[in-house]
Amino acid sequence: FGDIMSPHMTGVTLPNGFSPLQRLLLTANGNVERIVSSFYYEPLTVLVNLNHKRSPCVYDRQVTMLVRGEPFLHAKSTIYLTDPAWEEMVERRGTPLGAVFRVMGVLPTFHLRSVGRGRDSSGSGFFWRVYTLASQGMTCEITETFAD
C-alpha cells in the first residue's frame, strides 16, 4: 500500500521550522517504518510495549520503533474495531496496525490532526503528530513522538 492510502486532505498546515525529513515523517500516511528503514537502509525493530483490551472492541497499544538499536519513535494508539476478524488480528496476533489494513485488503483514510514540538524534562527536543487511520472494520487514533 505504501503511499497510496485512500485520498484525504491532511487538514493541517505544518508550521515553519521542521526539517525536510521531519516534514516527511509528520505527513507520512501510515508508512513511517518503511520510510525510516529506507532512509537508513536498515531494518527496524518494533517493540510492542502494550496491547491492552480496554473494553469490547477497544484496544490501547503502545510501541517503540528502534533504528540501530536506538529509539526514534514512540506511538500510542487507541484502536476501535467493528469486525471480529479485525479484532482477532489485533488481539491474538499483535499484528502491526499498517499490516492489519494490508492483510485485510483495505486502504484506510489518513487524517493528520495536529503536529508540534517540545522538550522533555532533560531538555532533549522532540516533535509529534496526532492522526487517524480509518476504514470499515477499524479506526485508529494515533499519537507519535519522534526524537529530534
N, C-alpha and C positions, 0 to 999 in steps of 0.2 A: 504494500500500500504506500510506503514512503511518503512522498509529498502530495499525494493525490487524494487527500481526505475530501469529504463532501465539502463543496464550497460554502463559505460563510465569511462575512466581513469580521475582522478582529474586534472592532468597536473601541479600540484604544490606540491613541497616537502615542508613540514612545517619546518620552522626554529626551532632551539632549543629554549628552554625557555618557552614553553607553558606547562601548567599542563595537566594531563590526561583528565580532564573534558573540558578544553579549546580545546584540540585537537578533542575531541568527537564533540563539538559544531561546530568547524570550518569545519569539514568534513561531518557533518550531511547533508543528501541529501533531504532537504525539510521537515524534521520532527522534528525540534527543539522544537516545542510546546510539542509534545508527550514525547520527551526525558527529558525536564526540568520538566514537570508535573510528570513523573515517578520518577525522581531523588528526588524531594521534596515531593512526594506522596500527591500532592495538585493540584487542578485545577488552570489554569492560566487565567488571564484576558487579552484580546486582545483589545486594543483601536485603532480604525481606525481614525487617525488624518487627513488624506487627501485621497480622492478618486476622482481625477480630470481628466476629459477628456481633454487631451491636443490637440488632433486633431482626425479626424475619425480613430477609431480603435487603438488609442494610449492613454494609461492612466498612470498617475502618482499616486502612492499610498504610504502613509507613515503610519506605525503602530508602536505602542509601546506595548510590552508584559510585564506584571507585574506578579510577584510571591510574594505572601504575601503582596500585596499592593505596592511593590517596583518595579520600572522599572529595567529590566535586559537586555532588547534588544530594539533597535530602528532599524527599517528596512525602507529603501527607495527603491521602485521598479518602474521600467518602464515596462509597460505591452503592448505587441504588439499582437493584435488579428486579426485573419484571418477568423473568422467564427461568424455569427450573434448570434448563440446560446451561444457561449462563452462570447460574448460582453454583452449579457443580464445578465449573471451570475455576471460579474464584475461590471457593471454599476448599475443595479437596486437592486440587492440583496446584494452587498457588501460582497460577499462570500469570505472567506479566500482563498488565492491562492492555497494552497495544496488541499483544499476541492474542488476547481473547477476541478482540474485534476481528483480527486477521483469520483466526481459526473458524469463527462463526460466519466469515464471509461478508462482513458488514463494514461499510465506510461510515465512521461517526462524523458528526459535525464538530468543529472546533470553534470555541468562542473564548478569546482572550479577554478576561475581565479586568485585570489590573496588573501593574508592574511597579517596582520600586527598588530602592537601595537602602542599605542600613549598615550599622556597625554592631558587632556583638560586644559583650562585656569586656573582652580583651582588647577591643579596638580594631579587630580584623573586619575588613569590609565584606559585604555580600550583596547580592541582588536577588530578586524574587519575582515570581509571577503567580497569578491565580487564573485558572482556566477551567473550562468544562469540555468534556468529550461526551457526546450523547448519540444514542441510536435506540431503536426499538430493542428492548432486552436489557440495556444497561446505560446508566448515566453516571459519569464520574466527575466529581468536583475535586480539583487537584491544586495544591499549593506546592510549588517547588522553590527551594532556596539553593542558590549556587554560590560557591566560594568565589570571591573576587580574584 
